[in-house]
Amino acid sequence: MPDDSQDAVGNIGETAREQLTSRRGFLAGSAAVGAVGLTGAGISVVGAEDGDGAEGDDDSMDNGDGTKDETTDVDILNYALTLEHLEATFYAKGLEDFSDDEFRHADLGCGVCDDVRMKIPDQVKVVGEHEAAHVDQLTKVIEQLGGEPVEAAEYDFGYETPAEFLGVAKALENTGVAAYAGAAPSIQNGDLLSAALSIHSVEARHAASFNALNGVSPYPNAFDEAKSMEEVKEIAGQFIVQ
């Protein structure tokens, strides 16, 4: 029976784990926290013309101790864009590195039936398309809010085989789910919050499908755990090369 209590970086393979744990520094120089996605159909941000949620906005949140949290919605969007750049690049690279046949014959154990194996290449392609769409939409809305979208970084995902790639996919998607859950309370614009929740559910579907491929329950707990920025940095920062 699979261990449902493992963390998001479990089951990626020892070679990949050794390579990845040597890299840190996710989002060096960024003060943003949380993550947010937008609907593929697009969104018109209420108040954008007035700079609502933009860098110069003074609509900061009270931390409850007399101090203000100066993180803006643009900060959160850029943090999200960094995560989405990572995911979109990951899937694009995997599709370059491995053929459809290699994905179908990934060493995932005997528990994955032939019908499921046949669908793995399409699964990777569709999820990659989702992440690329998130990148495009986040970029547009950050510009609409008067911000400057962050660029993609350089990455080393550490996998060597199709099975390790699918293990890293599980790690990234579970981390994304936890990051969205942690970010939602900090989003000030109601339209962005609604969009973030719609993307959170899509990321959860991604995570569930890759959990299943890796022998982990698609629904291990009744409640998803939210992760802080530091926790996300510890996981996602392993893939970014400085």
Disulfide bonds with the S-S distance in Angstrom:
none
